Amino acid sequence: MEISFLQGNGIEALPQFLTSFAIGLLIGLERERNPSAKAGLRTFALVAVLGTLMALLSDKLGSPWLVIAGLLAIAGTIIAAYLNEPPVEDNDPGTTTVVALLLSYGLGVMIWFGLSKLAVMLAIGITALLYFKPELRGFTQRLTRRDLVAVLQFAVLSFIVLPILPNQDFGPYNAFNPYQAWMMVVLISGISLAGYAALHVVGTRYGAPLLGFLGGMVSSTATTMIYAKHGKTNQAMTHLAAAVIVIASMVVLLRLLVVSSVVAYGAVPTLLPVFAGGLIAGLVAAIYAWHKTIKGTELFVPETSNPAELHSAIGFGLLYVVVLLGSAWMADLAGSQGLYAVALVSGLTDVDAITLSSLRLFNLGQLNEQQTVAAITIAFLSNVAFKFGMVFFIGGRVLAKQVAIGFGAIACGVLFGLLIL
């Protein structure tokens, strides 16, 4: 036992207790608004401080059972309060308040053991979770079976398939790594799934800009095809369809920037001028097209497939491996020209595979920064050209003229960024 501490004034522990007090007040402030809660502002503050006090005594006396005894005492007290006097509202059994109170005690313990920053972050998150109960309930009620299946499929990709794959290089040029290849699948599926879920939850309530943004996050090609059809069949939709298509293609650059930051951060400074040039020019063109839309024009949510489906994931994984090995082989066989040929062809249908492949080769030291940026730029421009052809043949000349302005601006911005490197 540390007698010196017990005999001192212990003022050095005051910051920890003040932090616990603030955390308890924060969570208790939200619970105070709930009429059926048996614990409010003062109770939560006292419980958090008690957690820190019990952790202090446990630490100084060398008896960890004090922390456990305090936890059991708090749990027994709050549960007894609910048993003796059931809540007025039948749909609120009080379990949320019980758990929140126990968490406050635990956060107080964490603060004493030097985890103050984490405890504060958790307290803010817990308070937000408690406060936004109506919004969260409404969100879950809007989820369809397809949305839940999409989340479960992504969980399978991330937490069942990924961990069992070997993290080892195989094949020619040591370019194929099963773990990292599937990690790319998880990365692209995760980004696409976020847009997919938001697209079906948000719907058309926030207009063409958000619809184009989310469509680009999921699949700019699918969004282009859907709106090309609607732009042809409905003349009032022409300007709106053009705006959504341009925004969706512009978002591809933002998506590639996020992917590059995760996969190969060292290439981002060189890629940034290219992406920024295309984004700025595309944004100007998209705003111009959006302002020409007819107010009140009906919006259509593009029907896109779940990007986390196993067959979609396997298909992208195989494409990524083929493009990766093909890029490495062509770069070794024909230098930059061979790599750029692969980028031109593969970029027609999927710009993610060649982007990830180029970044992988960059990390392996088989491509320099200029080659990596040039390959990604060629693939992106090839993809833009493919989508413009789709607009022309599906949507007709009138829509193609509108889209050509935006696509041309994006392409010029990208090329300008490439030239200034």
The 8 nearest C-alpha neighbors of each residue, nearest first, counted from 0:
[[1, 60, 2, 59, 61, 3, 5, 4],
 [0, 2, 3, 4, 59, 5, 60, 6],
 [1, 3, 5, 4, 0, 6, 7, 59],
 [4, 2, 6, 1, 5, 7, 0, 8],
 [3, 5, 7, 6, 2, 1, 9, 8],
 [6, 4, 2, 3, 7, 1, 9, 8],
 [5, 7, 3, 4, 2, 8, 9, 1],
 [8, 6, 4, 9, 5, 3, 10, 2],
 [7, 9, 10, 6, 5, 4, 11, 12],
 [10, 8, 11, 7, 12, 4, 5, 13],
 [9, 11, 12, 13, 8, 7, 14, 16],
 [12, 10, 9, 13, 14, 8, 15, 7],
 [11, 13, 10, 15, 14, 9, 16, 111],
 [12, 14, 16, 10, 15, 11, 17, 9],
 [15, 13, 17, 16, 12, 18, 11, 10],
 [14, 16, 18, 13, 17, 12, 110, 111],
 [17, 15, 19, 13, 18, 14, 48, 20],
 [16, 18, 20, 14, 19, 15, 13, 21],
 [17, 19, 21, 15, 20, 16, 14, 22],
 [20, 18, 16, 22, 107, 47, 48, 17],
 [19, 21, 17, 44, 23, 18, 22, 48],
 [22, 20, 24, 18, 23, 19, 25, 17],
 [23, 21, 25, 19, 24, 20, 18, 122],
 [44, 24, 22, 43, 20, 47, 25, 26],
 [23, 25, 27, 44, 21, 22, 40, 26],
 [26, 24, 22, 28, 23, 27, 21, 29],
 [25, 27, 126, 28, 23, 29, 24, 22],
 [28, 26, 40, 24, 30, 39, 43, 29],
 [29, 27, 40, 31, 25, 26, 30, 24],
 [28, 30, 27, 31, 26, 32, 130, 126],
 [29, 31, 27, 32, 33, 39, 28, 36],
 [32, 30, 39, 28, 29, 33, 40, 27],
 [33, 31, 30, 29, 34, 28, 39, 36],
 [32, 34, 30, 31, 36, 35, 29, 39],
 [35, 33, 36, 32, 31, 37, 30, 87],
 [34, 36, 86, 33, 87, 37, 88, 91],
 [37, 35, 38, 33, 34, 96, 30, 93],
 [38, 36, 35, 39, 80, 81, 77, 96],
 [39, 37, 36, 42, 43, 30, 96, 40],
 [40, 38, 31, 27, 30, 42, 41, 43],
 [39, 41, 27, 28, 24, 43, 42, 31],
 [42, 40, 44, 43, 39, 45, 27, 24],
 [41, 43, 45, 39, 44, 38, 40, 46],
 [42, 44, 23, 27, 46, 45, 41, 40],
 [23, 45, 43, 24, 20, 41, 47, 42],
 [46, 44, 48, 42, 43, 47, 49, 41],
 [45, 47, 49, 43, 48, 104, 44, 42],
 [48, 46, 107, 104, 103, 50, 23, 19],
 [49, 47, 45, 51, 19, 50, 46, 20],
 [50, 48, 46, 52, 47, 51, 45, 53],
 [51, 49, 107, 104, 108, 47, 53, 48],
 [50, 52, 107, 108, 54, 48, 49, 111],
 [53, 51, 49, 55, 54, 50, 48, 56],
 [52, 54, 56, 50, 55, 66, 51, 57],
 [53, 55, 57, 51, 108, 52, 56, 66],
 [56, 54, 52, 58, 53, 57, 51, 59],
 [57, 55, 53, 59, 58, 54, 60, 52],
 [56, 58, 62, 54, 63, 60, 55, 61],
 [59, 57, 55, 61, 56, 60, 54, 62],
 [60, 58, 56, 61, 57, 55, 1, 0],
 [59, 61, 0, 57, 62, 58, 56, 1],
 [62, 60, 58, 57, 59, 63, 0, 56],
 [61, 63, 57, 64, 60, 65, 58, 56],
 [64, 62, 57, 65, 66, 61, 67, 58],
 [63, 65, 67, 62, 66, 68, 57, 69],
 [64, 66, 68, 63, 67, 57, 62, 53],
 [67, 65, 69, 64, 53, 68, 63, 54],
 [66, 68, 64, 70, 69, 65, 71, 63],
 [69, 67, 65, 71, 70, 66, 64, 72],
 [70, 68, 72, 66, 67, 71, 65, 73],
 [69, 71, 67, 73, 72, 68, 74, 66],
 [72, 70, 74, 68, 69, 73, 75, 67],
 [71, 73, 69, 75, 70, 74, 76, 68],
 [72, 74, 76, 70, 75, 71, 69, 77],
 [75, 73, 71, 72, 76, 77, 78, 70],
 [76, 74, 72, 78, 73, 77, 79, 71],
 [75, 77, 73, 79, 74, 78, 72, 80],
 [76, 78, 80, 79, 74, 75, 73, 97],
 [79, 77, 81, 75, 80, 76, 74, 82],
 [80, 78, 82, 76, 77, 81, 75, 83],
 [81, 79, 77, 78, 83, 82, 84, 76],
 [80, 82, 85, 84, 78, 79, 83, 77],
 [81, 83, 79, 80, 84, 85, 78, 77],
 [84, 82, 80, 81, 79, 85, 78, 86],
 [83, 85, 81, 82, 80, 86, 79, 87],
 [86, 84, 81, 82, 83, 87, 92, 80],
 [87, 85, 35, 88, 84, 92, 91, 89],
 [86, 88, 35, 89, 85, 91, 34, 84],
 [87, 89, 90, 86, 91, 35, 92, 85],
 [90, 88, 91, 87, 86, 92, 85, 35],
 [89, 91, 88, 92, 86, 87, 93, 35],
 [90, 92, 93, 89, 88, 86, 35, 94],
 [93, 91, 94, 90, 86, 89, 85, 88],
 [94, 92, 95, 96, 91, 97, 36, 81],
 [93, 95, 97, 96, 92, 98, 91, 99],
 [96, 94, 98, 93, 97, 99, 92, 129],
 [95, 97, 99, 93, 94, 98, 100, 36],
 [98, 96, 94, 100, 95, 99, 77, 101],
 [97, 99, 101, 95, 100, 96, 102, 94],
 [100, 98, 96, 102, 101, 97, 95, 103],
 [99, 101, 103, 97, 102, 98, 96, 43],
 [102, 100, 104, 98, 103, 99, 105, 97],
 [101, 103, 105, 99, 104, 100, 106, 98],
 [104, 102, 47, 106, 100, 101, 105, 99],
 [103, 105, 50, 47, 101, 107, 102, 46],
 [104, 106, 102, 108, 107, 103, 101, 50],
 [107, 105, 109, 103, 108, 118, 104, 102],
 [106, 108, 50, 51, 47, 104, 19, 110],
 [109, 107, 51, 50, 105, 54, 106, 110],
 [110, 108, 106, 112, 114, 107, 111, 105],
 [111, 109, 115, 114, 107, 112, 108, 113],
 [110, 112, 109, 51, 108, 113, 15, 54],
 [111, 113, 109, 110, 114, 108, 54, 115],
 [114, 112, 110, 111, 115, 109, 116, 15],
 [115, 113, 110, 109, 117, 116, 112, 118],
 [114, 116, 110, 118, 117, 113, 119, 109],
 [117, 115, 119, 118, 114, 120, 110, 113],
 [116, 118, 120, 119, 114, 115, 121, 109],
 [117, 119, 115, 121, 106, 116, 120, 122],
 [120, 118, 122, 116, 121, 117, 115, 123],
 [121, 119, 117, 123, 122, 118, 116, 124],
 [120, 122, 124, 118, 119, 123, 125, 117],
 [123, 121, 119, 125, 124, 120, 118, 126],
 [122, 124, 126, 120, 121, 125, 127, 119],
 [123, 125, 121, 127, 122, 126, 128, 120],
 [126, 124, 128, 122, 127, 123, 121, 129],
 [125, 127, 129, 123, 26, 128, 124, 130],
 [126, 128, 130, 124, 129, 125, 131, 123],
 [129, 127, 125, 126, 131, 130, 124, 132],
 [128, 130, 126, 127, 132, 131, 125, 29],
 [129, 131, 127, 128, 132, 126, 29, 133],
 [132, 130, 134, 128, 133, 129, 127, 135],
 [131, 133, 135, 134, 130, 129, 136, 128],
 [134, 132, 136, 135, 131, 137, 130, 138],
 [133, 135, 137, 131, 136, 132, 138, 139],
 [136, 134, 138, 132, 137, 133, 131, 139],
 [135, 137, 133, 139, 138, 134, 132, 140],
 [138, 136, 134, 140, 135, 139, 133, 141],
 [137, 139, 135, 141, 136, 140, 134, 142],
 [138, 140, 142, 136, 141, 137, 135, 143],
 [139, 141, 137, 138, 142, 136, 143, 135],
 [142, 140, 138, 139, 143, 137, 200, 136],
 [141, 143, 139, 140, 146, 138, 144, 147],
 [144, 142, 146, 145, 141, 147, 140, 139],
 [143, 145, 147, 146, 148, 142, 149, 141],
 [144, 146, 148, 143, 147, 149, 142, 305],
 [147, 145, 149, 143, 144, 148, 142, 150],
 [148, 146, 150, 144, 149, 145, 151, 143],
 [147, 149, 151, 145, 146, 150, 152, 144],
 [150, 148, 146, 152, 147, 151, 307, 145],
 [149, 151, 153, 147, 148, 152, 154, 146],
 [152, 150, 154, 148, 153, 149, 147, 155],
 [153, 151, 155, 149, 154, 150, 307, 148],
 [152, 154, 156, 307, 150, 155, 151, 157],
 [153, 155, 151, 157, 152, 156, 158, 150],
 [156, 154, 159, 152, 153, 157, 158, 160],
 [157, 155, 153, 160, 154, 158, 159, 161],
 [158, 156, 154, 161, 155, 159, 185, 153],
 [157, 159, 155, 154, 161, 156, 160, 162],
 [160, 158, 155, 161, 157, 156, 162, 163],
 [159, 161, 156, 163, 162, 158, 155, 157],
 [160, 162, 157, 163, 164, 159, 158, 156],
 [163, 161, 164, 160, 159, 158, 157, 178],
 [164, 162, 161, 160, 165, 159, 178, 158],
 [163, 165, 178, 161, 162, 177, 166, 160],
 [166, 164, 167, 178, 177, 163, 176, 162],
 [165, 167, 178, 176, 177, 164, 179, 168],
 [168, 166, 176, 165, 169, 177, 178, 175],
 [167, 169, 176, 173, 175, 174, 166, 170],
 [170, 168, 173, 175, 176, 167, 174, 171],
 [169, 171, 173, 175, 172, 174, 168, 324],
 [170, 172, 173, 174, 169, 324, 175, 328],
 [171, 173, 174, 170, 327, 169, 175, 328],
 [174, 172, 169, 168, 171, 170, 175, 176],
 [173, 175, 172, 168, 176, 171, 170, 169],
 [176, 174, 169, 168, 173, 170, 177, 320],
 [175, 177, 168, 179, 167, 178, 180, 169],
 [178, 176, 180, 179, 164, 165, 181, 175],
 [179, 177, 166, 164, 181, 180, 176, 165],
 [178, 180, 182, 176, 181, 177, 183, 166],
 [181, 179, 177, 183, 182, 178, 176, 184],
 [180, 182, 184, 183, 178, 179, 177, 185],
 [181, 183, 179, 185, 184, 180, 186, 178],
 [184, 182, 186, 181, 180, 185, 187, 179],
 [183, 185, 181, 182, 187, 186, 316, 188],
 [184, 186, 182, 188, 183, 187, 189, 157],
 [187, 185, 183, 189, 184, 188, 182, 190],
 [186, 188, 190, 184, 189, 185, 191, 183],
 [189, 187, 185, 191, 307, 186, 306, 190],
 [190, 188, 192, 186, 187, 191, 185, 193],
 [189, 191, 187, 193, 192, 188, 186, 194],
 [190, 192, 217, 188, 194, 189, 193, 216],
 [191, 193, 195, 189, 194, 190, 188, 306],
 [194, 192, 190, 196, 195, 191, 189, 197],
 [193, 195, 213, 197, 216, 191, 217, 192],
 [194, 196, 192, 198, 193, 217, 197, 191],
 [197, 195, 193, 198, 199, 194, 192, 200],
 [198, 196, 200, 194, 199, 195, 201, 193],
 [199, 197, 195, 196, 201, 202, 200, 213],
 [198, 200, 202, 196, 197, 201, 195, 300],
 [201, 199, 197, 198, 202, 196, 141, 142],
 [202, 200, 198, 197, 199, 204, 203, 205],
 [203, 201, 199, 198, 200, 204, 300, 210],
 [204, 202, 206, 205, 298, 201, 300, 210],
 [203, 205, 202, 206, 201, 210, 209, 298],
 [206, 204, 203, 209, 207, 210, 201, 208],
 [207, 205, 203, 204, 208, 209, 210, 298],
 [206, 208, 210, 209, 243, 211, 239, 205],
 [209, 207, 211, 210, 206, 212, 243, 246],
 [210, 208, 212, 211, 207, 213, 206, 205],
 [209, 211, 207, 213, 212, 208, 214, 206],
 [210, 212, 243, 247, 214, 246, 208, 209],
 [213, 211, 209, 215, 210, 247, 214, 250],
 [212, 214, 216, 194, 210, 215, 211, 198],
 [213, 215, 211, 217, 216, 212, 222, 247],
 [216, 214, 247, 219, 212, 218, 213, 250],
 [215, 217, 213, 194, 214, 191, 218, 212],
 [216, 218, 191, 194, 214, 215, 195, 213],
 [219, 217, 215, 220, 221, 214, 216, 222],
 [218, 220, 215, 222, 247, 221, 248, 214],
 [219, 221, 223, 218, 222, 224, 386, 215],
 [222, 220, 224, 218, 223, 219, 225, 303],
 [223, 221, 219, 225, 220, 224, 214, 301],
 [224, 222, 220, 244, 226, 221, 225, 227],
 [223, 225, 227, 221, 222, 226, 220, 228],
 [226, 224, 222, 228, 227, 223, 301, 221],
 [227, 225, 229, 228, 240, 223, 224, 230],
 [226, 228, 394, 230, 224, 390, 225, 229],
 [229, 227, 226, 231, 225, 230, 394, 393],
 [228, 230, 226, 232, 231, 227, 233, 225],
 [231, 229, 237, 227, 236, 228, 233, 240],
 [232, 230, 394, 229, 228, 233, 395, 227],
 [231, 233, 229, 230, 228, 234, 394, 236],
 [234, 232, 236, 235, 230, 231, 229, 237],
 [233, 235, 236, 237, 230, 231, 232, 238],
 [236, 234, 233, 237, 296, 293, 238, 230],
 [235, 237, 230, 239, 234, 233, 240, 238],
 [236, 238, 230, 240, 234, 239, 235, 398],
 [237, 239, 292, 241, 240, 236, 288, 242],
 [240, 238, 242, 292, 236, 241, 237, 243],
 [241, 239, 243, 237, 226, 242, 238, 230],
 [240, 242, 238, 244, 402, 239, 243, 401],
 [243, 241, 239, 288, 245, 289, 285, 240],
 [242, 244, 211, 246, 240, 241, 245, 207],
 [243, 245, 247, 241, 223, 246, 242, 240],
 [246, 244, 248, 242, 247, 243, 405, 285],
 [245, 247, 249, 211, 243, 248, 244, 285],
 [248, 246, 215, 211, 244, 219, 250, 212],
 [249, 247, 245, 251, 250, 246, 219, 215],
 [248, 250, 246, 251, 247, 252, 281, 278],
 [249, 251, 253, 247, 252, 215, 248, 212],
 [250, 252, 254, 248, 249, 253, 215, 255],
 [253, 251, 255, 250, 254, 274, 249, 256],
 [254, 252, 250, 256, 251, 255, 257, 274],
 [253, 255, 251, 257, 252, 256, 250, 258],
 [256, 254, 258, 252, 257, 253, 259, 251],
 [255, 257, 253, 259, 254, 258, 260, 252],
 [258, 256, 260, 254, 255, 259, 253, 261],
 [257, 259, 255, 261, 260, 256, 262, 254],
 [260, 258, 256, 262, 263, 261, 257, 255],
 [261, 259, 264, 257, 258, 263, 262, 256],
 [260, 262, 258, 259, 263, 264, 257, 256],
 [261, 263, 259, 260, 258, 264, 358, 355],
 [264, 262, 259, 265, 266, 260, 358, 261],
 [263, 265, 260, 267, 266, 259, 261, 262],
 [266, 264, 263, 267, 268, 260, 269, 362],
 [265, 267, 264, 269, 263, 268, 270, 368],
 [266, 268, 270, 264, 269, 265, 271, 260],
 [269, 267, 271, 270, 266, 265, 272, 264],
 [268, 270, 267, 271, 266, 272, 368, 372],
 [271, 269, 267, 273, 268, 272, 372, 266],
 [270, 272, 274, 268, 273, 269, 267, 275],
 [273, 271, 416, 275, 274, 270, 276, 269],
 [274, 272, 416, 413, 276, 417, 271, 270],
 [273, 275, 271, 277, 276, 272, 252, 278],
 [276, 274, 278, 272, 277, 273, 271, 279],
 [275, 277, 412, 413, 273, 416, 279, 274],
 [276, 278, 412, 409, 413, 274, 280, 275],
 [279, 277, 275, 281, 276, 280, 282, 249],
 [278, 280, 282, 276, 281, 277, 275, 283],
 [279, 281, 408, 277, 283, 409, 282, 412],
 [282, 280, 409, 278, 284, 283, 279, 408],
 [283, 281, 285, 279, 284, 280, 278, 286],
 [282, 284, 286, 280, 281, 285, 287, 279],
 [283, 285, 405, 287, 281, 282, 286, 288],
 [286, 284, 282, 288, 287, 242, 283, 281],
 [287, 285, 289, 283, 288, 284, 282, 290],
 [286, 288, 284, 285, 290, 289, 283, 291],
 [289, 287, 285, 242, 291, 286, 290, 238],
 [290, 288, 286, 292, 291, 242, 287, 285],
 [291, 289, 287, 292, 288, 286, 293, 285],
 [290, 292, 288, 289, 238, 293, 287, 239],
 [293, 291, 238, 239, 289, 290, 294, 288],
 [292, 294, 296, 295, 291, 235, 239, 238],
 [295, 293, 296, 292, 297, 291, 290, 239],
 [294, 296, 297, 293, 298, 292, 206, 235],
 [297, 295, 294, 293, 298, 236, 235, 292],
 [298, 296, 295, 299, 236, 203, 235, 294],
 [297, 299, 203, 296, 300, 206, 207, 239],
 [300, 298, 301, 297, 203, 226, 229, 202],
 [299, 301, 202, 302, 203, 298, 210, 198],
 [302, 300, 222, 225, 303, 299, 214, 221],
 [301, 303, 300, 304, 225, 221, 222, 299],
 [304, 302, 301, 221, 305, 218, 195, 217],
 [303, 305, 306, 302, 308, 195, 307, 311],
 [304, 306, 307, 308, 149, 303, 192, 195],
 [307, 305, 188, 308, 192, 304, 191, 311],
 [308, 306, 153, 188, 305, 152, 149, 312],
 [309, 307, 311, 310, 306, 305, 152, 312],
 [308, 310, 312, 311, 313, 307, 152, 156],
 [309, 311, 313, 312, 308, 314, 307, 315],
 [312, 310, 314, 308, 309, 313, 306, 315],
 [313, 311, 309, 315, 314, 310, 316, 184],
 [314, 312, 316, 310, 315, 311, 309, 317],
 [315, 313, 311, 317, 312, 316, 310, 318],
 [314, 316, 318, 312, 313, 317, 319, 311],
 [317, 315, 313, 319, 314, 318, 184, 312],
 [316, 318, 320, 314, 319, 315, 313, 321],
 [319, 317, 315, 321, 316, 320, 322, 314],
 [318, 320, 352, 316, 322, 317, 321, 323],
 [319, 321, 323, 317, 318, 322, 324, 316],
 [322, 320, 318, 324, 323, 319, 325, 317],
 [321, 323, 325, 319, 320, 324, 326, 318],
 [324, 322, 356, 320, 326, 321, 325, 319],
 [323, 325, 327, 321, 326, 322, 328, 320],
 [326, 324, 322, 328, 323, 327, 321, 329],
 [325, 327, 329, 323, 338, 324, 328, 322],
 [328, 326, 324, 330, 325, 329, 331, 323],
 [329, 327, 325, 331, 326, 330, 332, 324],
 [330, 328, 337, 332, 326, 331, 338, 333],
 [329, 331, 334, 338, 327, 337, 328, 333],
 [332, 330, 328, 329, 334, 333, 327, 337],
 [331, 333, 329, 330, 328, 334, 337, 327],
 [334, 332, 337, 330, 329, 331, 336, 335],
 [335, 333, 330, 336, 331, 337, 332, 338],
 [334, 336, 338, 337, 330, 339, 333, 370],
 [337, 335, 339, 338, 334, 333, 340, 330],
 [338, 336, 329, 333, 340, 330, 335, 339],
 [339, 337, 330, 335, 341, 326, 340, 336],
 [338, 340, 342, 336, 341, 374, 337, 343],
 [341, 339, 343, 337, 342, 338, 336, 344],
 [340, 342, 338, 344, 339, 343, 345, 326],
 [343, 341, 378, 339, 345, 340, 344, 346],
 [342, 344, 340, 378, 346, 341, 381, 345],
 [343, 345, 341, 346, 342, 347, 340, 381],
 [346, 344, 342, 347, 343, 341, 349, 348],
 [345, 347, 378, 350, 349, 382, 343, 381],
 [348, 346, 382, 381, 345, 385, 344, 349],
 [347, 349, 346, 345, 382, 350, 385, 220],
 [350, 348, 346, 351, 347, 352, 345, 382],
 [349, 351, 346, 352, 353, 378, 379, 354],
 [352, 350, 354, 349, 353, 355, 255, 187],
 [353, 351, 319, 355, 354, 350, 356, 349],
 [352, 354, 356, 355, 351, 350, 357, 342],
 [355, 353, 351, 357, 356, 375, 352, 350],
 [354, 356, 358, 352, 357, 353, 359, 351],
 [357, 355, 323, 353, 359, 354, 358, 352],
 [358, 356, 360, 354, 359, 355, 371, 353],
 [357, 359, 361, 355, 360, 356, 263, 354],
 [358, 360, 356, 362, 361, 357, 355, 363],
 [361, 359, 363, 357, 365, 362, 358, 366],
 [360, 362, 366, 358, 364, 359, 363, 365],
 [361, 363, 359, 360, 364, 358, 263, 365],
 [364, 362, 360, 361, 365, 359, 366, 174],
 [365, 363, 361, 362, 366, 360, 367, 359],
 [364, 366, 360, 363, 361, 367, 362, 327],
 [367, 365, 361, 364, 360, 370, 371, 368],
 [366, 368, 370, 369, 361, 371, 365, 364],
 [367, 369, 371, 370, 372, 266, 366, 269],
 [368, 370, 372, 371, 367, 373, 269, 366],
 [371, 369, 373, 367, 368, 372, 366, 374],
 [372, 370, 368, 374, 369, 373, 357, 366],
 [371, 373, 375, 369, 374, 370, 270, 376],
 [372, 374, 376, 370, 371, 375, 369, 377],
 [375, 373, 377, 371, 376, 339, 372, 342],
 [376, 374, 378, 372, 354, 377, 373, 379],
 [375, 377, 373, 379, 378, 374, 372, 380],
 [378, 376, 380, 374, 379, 375, 343, 381],
 [377, 379, 346, 342, 381, 375, 343, 376],
 [378, 380, 382, 376, 381, 377, 350, 375],
 [381, 379, 383, 377, 382, 378, 384, 376],
 [382, 380, 378, 384, 347, 379, 346, 383],
 [381, 383, 347, 379, 385, 346, 380, 384],
 [384, 382, 380, 386, 385, 381, 387, 379],
 [385, 383, 387, 381, 382, 386, 380, 388],
 [384, 386, 382, 388, 383, 387, 347, 381],
 [387, 385, 389, 383, 388, 384, 390, 382],
 [388, 386, 390, 384, 389, 385, 383, 391],
 [389, 387, 391, 385, 386, 390, 392, 384],
 [388, 390, 386, 387, 392, 391, 393, 385],
 [389, 391, 394, 387, 393, 227, 388, 392],
 [392, 390, 395, 388, 399, 389, 394, 393],
 [391, 393, 389, 390, 395, 394, 388, 396],
 [394, 392, 390, 391, 389, 395, 227, 228],
 [395, 393, 227, 231, 390, 228, 391, 398],
 [396, 394, 391, 397, 392, 398, 393, 399],
 [395, 397, 399, 398, 391, 400, 394, 392],
 [396, 398, 400, 399, 395, 401, 237, 394],
 [397, 399, 401, 400, 396, 237, 394, 395],
 [398, 400, 396, 391, 402, 401, 397, 390],
 [401, 399, 403, 397, 398, 402, 396, 404],
 [400, 402, 398, 399, 403, 404, 241, 397],
 [401, 403, 399, 241, 405, 404, 400, 406],
 [404, 402, 406, 400, 401, 405, 407, 399],
 [405, 403, 407, 402, 406, 401, 408, 400],
 [406, 404, 284, 408, 402, 407, 403, 245],
 [407, 405, 403, 409, 408, 404, 402, 410],
 [406, 408, 410, 404, 405, 409, 403, 411],
 [407, 409, 405, 411, 280, 406, 410, 281],
 [408, 410, 277, 281, 412, 406, 280, 407],
 [411, 409, 407, 413, 412, 408, 406, 414],
 [412, 410, 414, 408, 413, 409, 415, 407],
 [411, 413, 277, 276, 415, 409, 410, 280],
 [414, 412, 277, 273, 410, 416, 276, 415],
 [415, 413, 417, 411, 416, 412, 410, 418],
 [414, 416, 418, 412, 417, 413, 411, 419],
 [417, 415, 273, 272, 413, 276, 414, 419],
 [416, 418, 414, 415, 273, 420, 419, 413],
 [419, 417, 415, 420, 416, 414, 273, 413],
 [418, 420, 416, 417, 415, 272, 414, 273],
 [419, 418, 417, 416, 269, 272, 369, 273]]
